[in-house]
């Protein structure tokens, strides 16, 4: 056994409360090393010779990624503080005992050589997530290009390729007029990229956070959008660009005018004067990337932090929005995000807080900052599995299990799983307009746990290369839409809504086959028993043992085989 791969910390990453009196404890080992793991527990304060509180519980191998096995146990307890250690049996039957980061050949009896879990502390750190958002389908809208309430010539609306400066006159009123379409698709949540006053089409350089960009409408339009969405059983999430502002934001404009005499110097990270804002030159102040027109806010300054907190709370109070997606959120401190969570949850207890981060974000997802992230691990895995085809089926499953094994158990139903966005090329473009491959990506996105985020137009095969071409006008002319894939998206979302076993069910069997590209899993929830099969390669794969059962995707009896990049959801009668 490779001792260096064994990993556990008695903190809220590996030992946390699921609810009062119910805890999850997790241990990592090298993949394939352990044959069996047992957790040994006892009360810290009651001496064994007077009150023998010792007990053991087998740990199950909950997940395996490409390198690590994750063992978990759910513990019922009512103590002041729990002491525990692990007994790890290897493949040849040797048992080693692991406690407080050391290994022992004999069973541990000294409580100081055990791990320590104070129950009240962990329960006070309980990760409370908005129940309404779990496993919901998100529809991402780029407001300037989604829908308009004005007369825009077709040659303007459907221009391709498109650049940043194109004005398609998209508006909030246009979105309101298309709510029935979004509802019919099956989306539960509308997420809009920034809508506040800005001189750009993307609005990620904001001039005024308290004003809806006049090109989109006004506050009353947003109120109406949220109200009507709520009436249809949908939710609305806004994009919070709090890492940086535009160069025309009042505080930075004051610095440009008054230089060293400005009262807002501490709102930014100014190194010296004169300010270097020329294109092609590195700014002498912190910015988003090195974009001189997007100066970075100093949220360590209390006045700046107070301003941003007030902005975020204002739109919750004024328009009853349901969440914030936070732009470039990993470049802002944990101290600020902890405050942000406390204050937003005080305004609306079930507000959803989601960070944009392009890498693993475990340190932001411990229950006191964000509720979720945009799941780039999922995006990259789908890309490598289907587009570049550099990833095997088993490696894809391993990547998903890495997230499960390294995040709070409750987060699986909250990760924003996407295959493209306003920051990436369209998936249809990436796969060379191969609809079979896009259907497979949609199935992986929409039939697995999480919050699948559909980028507007994907459901009708809207084309577009890298930013800004991925932000073309929505295809409203049905002659331009791919009706086949639209029907497919609607079918998958309907299945997702009708069969909770897909997202909530226990996995009773799963395996992958790299030679055939098969990903197979069975999930059960009450009377629902579903078999989920993704064929991730070309060719034909036979599954004759399932012949005669109902395939929910094709709405017909399963033929016993899957073709190129096909997916089946088999309803198995109990």
C-alpha positions in Angstrom: 0.0 0.0 0.0 1.2 3.5 -0.9 1.0 5.3 2.4 1.7 8.7 0.8 -1.6 8.4 -1.1 -3.7 7.9 2.0 -5.3 11.3 2.9 -7.7 12.6 5.5 -8.1 15.9 7.4 -10.5 16.4 10.3 -11.9 19.5 8.6 -15.0 20.3 6.7 -13.6 18.9 3.5 -13.3 15.3 4.8 -15.5 15.4 7.9 -18.7 17.5 7.8 -22.3 17.5 9.0 -25.0 16.5 6.5 -27.6 17.5 9.1 -27.8 17.6 12.9 -26.5 14.3 14.3 -25.6 12.9 10.9 -22.0 13.2 9.5 -20.0 12.2 6.5 -16.4 11.1 6.9 -14.2 10.6 3.8 -10.8 8.9 3.3 -8.7 8.8 0.2 -6.4 5.9 -0.9 -4.5 5.1 -4.1 -6.8 3.6 -6.6 -6.9 -0.2 -6.1 -4.7 -0.2 -3.0 -7.3 -1.0 -0.4 -9.6 -4.0 -0.2 -11.5 -2.8 2.8 -11.7 0.3 5.1 -13.2 0.5 8.5 -13.7 3.5 10.7 -13.2 3.1 14.5 -14.9 5.7 16.7 -15.3 6.6 20.3 -16.3 9.5 22.6 -13.4 11.8 23.3 -14.4 12.6 26.9 -15.8 9.4 28.3 -13.0 7.0 29.5 -13.4 3.5 27.9 -12.9 1.8 31.3 -16.0 3.5 32.6 -18.1 3.9 29.5 -17.1 1.8 26.5 -18.3 4.0 23.6 -16.1 2.3 21.0 -17.7 1.1 17.8 -16.8 0.5 14.1 -18.4 1.0 10.8 -17.5 -0.2 7.3 -16.7 2.5 4.8 -18.0 2.1 1.2 -15.9 2.9 -1.8 -18.2 5.7 -3.0 -16.1 7.0 -6.0 -13.0 6.3 -8.0 -11.4 8.9 -10.2 -8.4 8.2 -12.5 -6.0 7.9 -9.5 -7.8 7.9 -6.2 -10.4 5.8 -4.4 -12.8 7.7 -2.1 -14.2 5.9 0.9 -17.1 7.3 2.8 -19.1 6.5 5.9 -22.2 8.3 7.1 -22.1 8.4 10.9 -25.0 8.9 13.3 -23.7 10.6 16.5 -24.6 12.6 19.5 -21.4 13.5 21.4 -19.5 16.6 22.3 -16.5 15.5 20.3 -15.8 12.3 18.3 -12.4 10.6 18.1 -11.8 8.3 15.2 -9.2 6.4 13.2 -9.2 4.1 10.2 -8.3 0.4 9.7 -7.1 -0.1 6.0 -6.8 -3.6 4.7 -4.7 -4.0 1.5 -5.2 -6.5 -1.3 -3.1 -9.2 0.4 -4.9 -8.9 3.8 -2.5 -6.7 5.7 -4.2 -4.2 8.0 -2.7 -0.8 8.9 -4.2 1.7 11.3 -4.3 5.4 10.3 -4.9 8.1 12.9 -3.9 11.8 13.2 -1.8 11.5 10.1 0.3 8.6 11.3 0.3 4.8 10.5 0.4 2.1 13.1 0.7 -1.7 13.0 -1.5 -2.2 16.0 -5.0 -1.0 16.7 -4.9 2.6 18.1 -5.9 3.0 21.8 -4.5 6.4 22.6 -7.1 9.0 21.8 -4.4 11.6 21.1 -3.4 9.5 18.1 -6.9 9.7 16.7 -8.7 12.3 14.6 -10.9 14.8 16.3 -14.4 16.0 15.2 -16.2 18.5 17.5 -19.9 17.9 16.7 -21.3 21.4 17.5 -18.7 23.2 15.4 -19.4 21.1 12.4 -23.1 21.4 12.7 -22.8 25.2 13.0 -20.8 25.0 9.6 -23.6 23.1 7.9 -23.7 23.8 4.2 -27.3 25.0 3.5 -28.1 25.1 -0.2 -31.2 26.5 -1.9 -33.4 23.5 -2.4 -35.3 25.1 -5.3 -32.2 25.2 -7.5 -31.1 21.6 -7.2 -30.8 19.8 -10.6 -32.7 22.6 -12.3 -32.1 23.4 -16.0 -30.5 26.8 -16.8 -31.0 28.7 -20.0 -28.1 31.2 -20.5 -29.0 34.4 -22.4 -26.7 37.0 -23.9 -29.3 39.9 -23.8 -28.0 42.0 -26.7 -28.3 39.1 -29.1 -31.2 36.9 -27.8 -34.4 38.7 -28.7 -35.5 42.2 -29.6 -38.8 44.1 -29.4 -37.8 46.4 -32.3 -37.8 45.9 -36.1 -34.3 44.7 -37.0 -33.6 43.6 -40.6 -32.7 40.0 -41.1 -29.4 40.8 -42.6 -28.5 42.6 -39.4 -29.9 40.1 -36.9 -28.5 37.0 -38.6 -25.1 38.5 -39.6 -22.3 35.9 -39.4 -19.6 36.0 -38.3 -20.4 38.7 -35.8 -18.1 41.1 -33.9 -18.3 43.0 -30.6 -19.7 46.2 -32.0 -22.7 44.7 -33.8 -25.9 46.2 -32.5 -28.8 43.8 -32.7 -31.0 45.8 -30.3 -31.6 42.8 -28.0 -33.7 43.8 -24.9 -35.3 42.6 -21.7 -38.7 43.2 -23.4 -37.6 40.9 -26.2 -36.8 38.2 -23.5 -40.2 38.8 -21.9 -41.9 38.2 -25.3 -40.0 34.8 -25.6 -40.7 33.4 -22.1 -43.2 30.9 -23.5 -40.5 29.5 -25.8 -38.1 29.1 -22.9 -40.7 27.5 -20.8 -41.7 25.1 -23.6 -38.1 24.1 -24.0 -38.2 23.0 -20.4 -35.8 25.5 -18.8 -36.3 26.2 -15.1 -33.9 29.1 -14.7 -32.9 32.1 -16.9 -29.4 33.4 -16.4 -28.6 36.6 -18.2 -25.1 38.0 -18.7 -24.7 41.6 -17.5 -27.6 44.0 -18.0 -26.2 47.1 -16.3 -25.2 50.4 -18.0 -22.2 49.9 -20.2 -20.8 51.0 -23.5 -20.1 47.5 -24.8 -22.4 44.8 -26.2 -21.2 42.3 -23.5 -21.6 44.8 -20.6 -18.7 43.2 -18.6 -17.3 46.8 -18.2 -20.0 48.5 -16.2 -20.4 52.3 -15.9 -23.3 52.3 -13.4 -24.5 49.3 -11.4 -27.7 50.9 -10.3 -29.0 51.5 -13.8 -30.2 48.9 -16.4 -28.5 49.7 -19.7 -31.0 51.9 -21.6 -30.5 49.7 -24.7 -32.0 46.8 -22.7 -34.8 48.7 -20.9 -35.2 49.8 -17.3 -35.8 48.5 -13.8 -39.5 48.1 -14.5 -38.7 45.8 -17.4 -36.5 43.7 -15.1 -39.2 43.6 -12.5 -41.7 42.4 -15.1 -39.4 39.8 -16.4 -38.8 38.3 -13.0 -42.5 38.5 -12.0 -43.6 36.8 -15.2 -40.8 34.2 -15.0 -41.9 33.4 -11.4 -45.5 33.1 -12.6 -44.3 30.4 -15.1 -42.4 28.6 -12.3 -39.0 29.8 -13.5 -36.3 31.8 -11.8 -33.9 34.6 -12.8 -30.2 34.9 -12.1 -28.1 38.0 -12.9 -24.4 38.4 -13.7 -22.5 40.2 -11.0 -19.3 41.9 -12.3 -17.7 42.9 -9.1 -14.1 42.2 -9.8 -13.7 45.2 -12.0 -15.6 48.2 -13.5 -15.3 50.2 -16.7 -12.9 53.1 -17.0 -16.0 55.4 -17.0 -17.3 54.2 -13.6 -17.6 57.2 -11.3 -14.8 56.3 -9.0 -12.2 55.5 -11.7 -13.3 58.6 -13.7 -12.6 60.7 -10.6 -9.1 59.2 -10.4 -8.5 60.0 -14.0 -9.5 63.6 -13.5 -8.0 64.3 -10.0 -5.1 61.8 -10.0 -3.4 61.8 -6.6 -6.1 64.1 -5.2 -8.9 61.7 -5.8 -10.8 60.5 -2.8 -11.3 57.1 -4.5 -7.6 56.1 -4.8 -8.2 53.2 -2.4 -11.0 51.8 -4.6 -8.5 50.5 -7.1 -4.9 49.3 -7.2 -3.1 52.4 -8.6 0.7 52.1 -8.8 1.6 55.6 -10.0 0.6 58.4 -12.4 0.1 59.2 -15.2 -2.2 56.2 -15.8 -1.1 53.9 -18.7 -4.2 53.1 -20.6 -2.9 52.7 -24.1 -3.8 49.6 -26.1 -0.8 47.2 -26.3 0.8 48.6 -23.1 0.7 47.0 -19.7 -1.4 49.2 -17.3 0.2 50.6 -14.2 -2.8 49.5 -12.1 -4.5 46.2 -11.6 -7.2 45.2 -14.2 -9.1 42.3 -15.4 -6.5 40.4 -17.4 -4.4 43.4 -18.7 -7.4 45.2 -20.1 -6.8 48.9 -19.2 -10.5 49.7 -19.7 -11.5 47.2 -17.0 -9.7 48.4 -13.8 -9.9 46.0 -10.8 -11.8 47.0 -7.7 -10.0 46.9 -4.4 -12.5 45.0 -2.3 -10.2 45.0 0.7 -11.2 48.6 1.1 -14.3 48.8 3.2 -16.0 51.6 1.2 -15.6 49.7 -2.0 -16.8 46.4 -0.4 -19.8 48.3 1.1 -20.7 49.7 -2.3 -20.7 46.2 -4.0 -22.6 44.6 -1.1 -25.3 47.4 -1.5 -25.5 46.9 -5.2 -26.0 43.2 -4.9 -28.6 43.5 -2.2 -30.4 46.3 -4.0 -31.3 44.2 -7.0 -32.6 41.4 -4.8 -34.8 43.8 -2.9 -36.0 45.8 -5.8 -36.6 43.1 -8.4 -36.7 39.8 -6.4 -34.0 38.2 -8.4 -33.1 34.6 -7.4 -29.4 34.5 -7.7 -26.0 36.0 -8.7 -23.5 34.5 -11.0 -20.2 36.1 -10.0 -17.7 37.0 -12.8 -14.0 36.4 -12.3 -14.9 35.4 -8.8 -11.7 33.5 -7.9 -9.7 36.7 -8.2 -11.6 38.2 -5.2 -10.7 37.3 -1.6 -12.4 34.7 0.6 -12.9 37.4 3.2 -15.1 39.4 0.9 -17.1 36.3 -0.4 -17.8 35.2 3.2 -19.3 38.6 3.9 -21.1 38.6 0.6 -22.8 35.3 1.4 -23.9 36.4 4.9 -25.4 39.6 3.7 -27.1 38.3 0.6 -28.6 35.3 2.6 -29.9 37.9 5.1 -31.8 39.7 2.3 -33.1 36.5 0.7 -32.3 33.3 2.5 -32.5 31.0 -0.6 -30.6 33.3 -3.0 -28.3 31.2 -5.2 -24.6 32.3 -5.3 -22.5 30.9 -8.2 -18.9 31.6 -8.9 -17.2 31.7 -12.3 -13.9 29.9 -11.9 -12.1 27.9 -14.6 -10.4 25.4 -12.3 -11.1 23.4 -9.2 -12.7 25.6 -6.6 -13.0 23.5 -3.4 -11.8 26.3 -1.2 -14.8 28.5 -2.2 -17.3 25.6 -1.8 -17.1 24.8 1.9 -20.5 26.2 2.9 -19.6 29.8 3.8 -19.0 31.4 0.4 -20.6 30.2 -2.9 -23.3 27.6 -3.5 -21.9 26.4 -6.8 -19.5 27.1 -9.7 -19.6 27.0 -13.4 -18.3 23.4 -13.9 -15.3 23.8 -16.2 -14.2 20.3 -15.3 -17.3 19.0 -17.0 -16.9 21.3 -20.0 -13.3 20.2 -20.6 -14.1 16.6 -20.1 -17.0 16.6 -22.6 -14.7 18.5 -25.1 -11.9 16.0 -24.7 -14.3 13.0 -24.9 -16.3 14.2 -28.0 -14.5 17.0 -29.8 -10.8 16.2 -29.5 -11.5 12.5 -28.7 -8.4 12.5 -26.5 -10.2 11.2 -23.5 -11.5 7.6 -22.9 -14.9 6.8 -21.4 -13.3 5.6 -18.2 -11.2 8.8 -17.9 -14.4 10.9 -18.4 -16.2 9.0 -15.6 -13.0 9.4 -13.5 -13.1 13.2 -14.0 -16.7 13.4 -12.9 -15.8 11.3 -9.8 -12.9 13.6 -9.0 -15.5 16.3 -8.4 -17.7 14.1 -6.3 -14.8 12.9 -4.2 -13.4 16.3 -3.5 -16.5 18.4 -2.9 -19.3 18.4 -0.4 -21.8 15.5 -1.1 -24.7 18.0 -1.5 -23.0 19.9 -4.3 -23.5 17.3 -7.0 -26.9 18.6 -7.9 -25.8 22.2 -8.0 -22.7 22.3 -10.3 -23.4 24.2 -13.5 -22.6 21.7 -16.2 -22.2 23.3 -19.6 -20.7 22.4 -23.0 -20.3 26.0 -24.3 -21.0 29.6 -23.3 -20.5 33.2 -24.2 -16.7 32.6 -23.5 -16.2 29.6 -25.8 -16.9 28.5 -29.3 -20.3 27.0 -29.9 -20.3 23.3 -29.4 -21.9 22.8 -32.8 -19.0 24.7 -34.4 -16.4 22.7 -32.3 -17.7 19.4 -33.6 -17.8 20.5 -37.2 -21.6 20.7 -37.1 -21.9 16.9 -36.5 -25.4 16.8 -34.9 -24.8 13.3 -33.6 -21.9 14.6 -31.5 -23.9 17.5 -30.3 -26.8 15.2 -29.3 -24.3 13.1 -27.2 -23.0 16.2 -25.5 -26.6 17.4 -24.7 -27.4 13.9 -23.3 -24.4 13.9 -21.0 -25.3 17.4 -19.9 -29.0 16.9 -19.4 -29.3 13.3 -18.1 -26.7 13.5 -15.3 -27.0 15.2 -11.9 -26.1 18.9 -11.7 -27.6 22.1 -13.1 -27.2 21.8 -16.9 -26.7 25.2 -18.5 -27.9 25.4 -22.1 -26.4 28.4 -23.9 -29.2 30.1 -25.9 -29.4 28.7 -29.5 -27.6 25.4 -28.8 -31.0 23.8 -28.9 -31.5 24.9 -32.6 -27.8 24.3 -33.5 -26.8 28.0 -33.6 -23.3 28.3 -35.1 -20.4 30.4 -34.0 -16.6 30.3 -33.5 -14.7 31.7 -30.5 -15.7 35.0 -28.8 -17.2 37.2 -30.2 -18.6 35.0 -32.9 -20.2 32.7 -30.3 -22.6 35.6 -29.6 -24.7 35.6 -32.8 -28.3 36.5 -33.0 -30.7 33.8 -31.9 -32.2 31.8 -34.7 -35.9 32.7 -34.5 -36.7 32.0 -38.1 -37.8 28.3 -38.0 -36.3 27.8 -41.5 -32.9 28.5 -40.0 -33.4 26.2 -36.9 -32.5 22.6 -36.7 -35.9 21.2 -35.7 -34.4 17.7 -35.1 -32.0 18.8 -32.4 -34.6 21.2 -30.9 -37.0 18.2 -30.5 -34.1 16.2 -29.0 -33.3 18.9 -26.3 -37.0 19.1 -25.4 -37.2 15.3 -25.1 -34.1 15.1 -22.9 -35.3 17.9 -20.6 -38.8 16.3 -20.4 -37.2 13.0 -19.4 -35.1 14.8 -16.8 -38.1 16.4 -15.3 -40.3 13.3 -15.3 -37.7 10.8 -13.9 -36.1 12.0 -10.7 -34.0 8.8 -10.6 -31.7 10.3 -13.2 -30.5 13.0 -10.7 -31.6 11.7 -7.3 -31.4 8.0 -7.7 -28.9 5.6 -6.1 -26.3 4.2 -8.5 -26.7 0.4 -8.2 -24.4 -0.5 -11.1 -22.0 1.4 -13.4 -19.1 0.6 -15.7 -17.3 1.9 -18.7 -15.8 0.2 -21.8 -12.9 2.1 -23.4 -12.8 -0.2 -26.5 -16.5 0.5 -27.4 -16.7 3.9 -25.7 -19.6 2.8 -23.5 -20.7 4.5 -20.3 -23.3 2.5 -18.5 -25.1 3.2 -15.2 -28.2 2.0 -13.4 -30.1 4.4 -11.1 -33.0 3.6 -8.8 -35.4 5.8 -6.9 -38.5 4.3 -5.4 -40.4 2.7 -8.3 -38.1 4.1 -11.0 -35.3 1.9 -12.2 -33.5 3.5 -15.2 -30.5 2.2 -17.2 -28.5 5.1 -18.8 -26.2 4.2 -21.7 -24.0 6.6 -23.6 -22.1 5.4 -26.6 -19.2 7.8 -27.1 -17.7 6.4 -30.3 -18.5 5.6 -33.9 -19.7 2.1 -34.8 -22.3 -0.1 -33.3 -22.4 -1.6 -29.7 -24.7 -4.5 -28.8 -26.7 -4.7 -25.6 -29.0 -7.6 -26.4 -29.9 -8.3 -22.7 -31.9 -5.0 -22.8 -33.9 -5.9 -25.9 -37.6 -5.4 -25.5 -37.4 -2.7 -22.8 -38.7 0.9 -23.4 -36.1 3.5 -24.5 -37.4 6.8 -23.3 -35.2 8.8 -25.6 -36.6 7.3 -28.8 -40.0 6.6 -27.2 -39.9 3.1 -28.6 -38.8 -0.4 -27.7 -35.0 -0.7 -27.4 -33.6 -2.5 -30.4 -30.6 -4.0 -28.5 -27.9 -1.8 -30.1 -26.7 1.8 -30.2 -25.1 3.5 -33.2 -22.6 6.3 -33.5 -22.6 8.6 -30.4 -26.1 7.4 -29.4 -27.8 7.6 -26.0 -30.5 5.4 -24.5 -32.5 5.7 -21.3 -34.0 2.3 -20.6 -37.0 2.0 -18.2 -36.6 -1.2 -16.4 -39.7 -2.7 -14.8 -39.2 -4.0 -11.3 
